[in-house]
Amino acid sequence: FEGRAEPAITDPYRAYALDLAHKHLAEMQRHAGLAAAPLFSPAVGAFRQGMLVQIPLLLWSLPGQLTGAVLRDCLSAHYAGQPYIRVVPSQEHPAVLAPEGLNGTNNLELFVFANDQARTALLVARLDNLGKGASGAAVQNMELMLGLTQKK
């Protein structure tokens, strides 16, 4: 969170970068290979760690006949065999998604919430931003470079 000199966060949830010009937009655009910057709506909450990254998708605006199931199947195929990434089946989706659900792990869960009638979807990644952050990534990259078996 890059707020101005403000008091400590006491609100349970606070959105920021509401000018839609966050400093990481160019970086996200470049690494995702996008023609235009994505819509990025960051927020912080009154919890120590844990993160939900949400990407709304207008499936009707994309080529083909994408559905939530097709998107979930594509993600499952892409991440198959990855020890730290799990695409959560729709029958396991919770009614409420807590950002702290993976705290203390190096895991990442991907959810595809979809309304196939409206042809919309919400892709959500849940992770422990302290465990899956820079230090966790450094250890994981070291394991890969040394050919070590990655542990959960």
GIDA-V39747 format. One record per pair of residues at least 6 apart in sequence whose C-alpha atoms are under 7 Angstrom apart, sorted by the first residue. I is the first residue (numbers start at 1). J is the second residue. D is the distance in whole Angstrom. If there is no record, write none. Layout:
i=I j=J d=D
i=I j=J d=D
//
This chain:
i=1 j=44 d=7
i=9 j=46 d=7
i=10 j=46 d=7
i=11 j=46 d=7
i=12 j=45 d=5
i=12 j=46 d=5
i=13 j=43 d=7
i=13 j=44 d=6
i=13 j=45 d=4
i=13 j=46 d=6
i=14 j=43 d=5
i=14 j=44 d=5
i=14 j=45 d=6
i=15 j=42 d=6
i=15 j=43 d=4
i=15 j=44 d=6
i=16 j=42 d=6
i=16 j=43 d=6
i=17 j=41 d=7
i=17 j=42 d=7
i=20 j=39 d=7
i=20 j=40 d=7
i=25 j=37 d=6
i=25 j=38 d=7
i=26 j=37 d=7
i=29 j=36 d=7
i=29 j=37 d=5
i=29 j=38 d=7
i=49 j=100 d=7
i=49 j=103 d=7
i=49 j=128 d=6
i=49 j=129 d=6
i=49 j=130 d=6
i=50 j=99 d=5
i=50 j=100 d=4
i=50 j=102 d=7
i=50 j=103 d=6
i=50 j=127 d=6
i=50 j=128 d=4
i=50 j=129 d=5
i=51 j=99 d=5
i=51 j=100 d=7
i=51 j=126 d=6
i=51 j=127 d=5
i=51 j=128 d=6
i=51 j=129 d=6
i=52 j=99 d=5
i=52 j=124 d=6
i=52 j=125 d=6
i=52 j=126 d=5
i=52 j=127 d=7
i=53 j=124 d=5
i=53 j=125 d=5
i=53 j=126 d=7
i=54 j=122 d=7
i=54 j=123 d=6
i=54 j=124 d=5
i=54 j=125 d=7
i=55 j=122 d=6
i=55 j=123 d=5
i=55 j=124 d=6
i=56 j=121 d=6
i=56 j=122 d=4
i=56 j=123 d=6
i=57 j=120 d=6
i=57 j=121 d=5
i=57 j=122 d=6
i=58 j=119 d=7
i=58 j=120 d=5
i=58 j=121 d=7
i=59 j=66 d=6
i=59 j=119 d=5
i=59 j=120 d=5
i=59 j=121 d=7
i=60 j=119 d=5
i=67 j=116 d=6
i=67 j=119 d=7
i=68 j=112 d=6
i=68 j=113 d=7
i=68 j=114 d=5
i=68 j=116 d=7
i=68 j=121 d=6
i=72 j=112 d=6
i=75 j=87 d=7
i=76 j=87 d=6
i=79 j=85 d=7
i=83 j=152 d=6
i=84 j=106 d=7
i=84 j=107 d=5
i=84 j=108 d=6
i=84 j=152 d=6
i=85 j=107 d=6
i=85 j=108 d=5
i=85 j=109 d=6
i=86 j=108 d=6
i=86 j=109 d=5
i=86 j=110 d=6
i=87 j=109 d=6
i=87 j=110 d=5
i=87 j=111 d=6
i=88 j=109 d=7
i=88 j=110 d=6
i=88 j=111 d=6
i=99 j=126 d=6
i=100 j=128 d=7
i=102 j=127 d=6
i=102 j=128 d=6
i=103 j=128 d=5
i=104 j=128 d=7
i=104 j=131 d=6
i=105 j=128 d=7
i=105 j=131 d=6
i=106 j=128 d=7
i=106 j=131 d=5
i=106 j=132 d=5
i=106 j=136 d=7
i=106 j=152 d=7
i=107 j=127 d=6
i=107 j=132 d=7
i=108 j=125 d=7
i=108 j=126 d=6
i=108 j=127 d=5
i=109 j=125 d=6
i=109 j=126 d=5
i=109 j=127 d=7
i=110 j=124 d=6
i=110 j=125 d=5
i=110 j=126 d=7
i=111 j=123 d=6
i=111 j=124 d=5
i=111 j=125 d=6
i=112 j=121 d=7
i=112 j=122 d=6
i=112 j=123 d=5
i=112 j=124 d=6
i=113 j=121 d=6
i=113 j=122 d=5
i=113 j=123 d=6
i=114 j=120 d=6
i=114 j=121 d=4
i=114 j=122 d=6
i=115 j=121 d=6
i=143 j=149 d=7
i=143 j=150 d=6
//
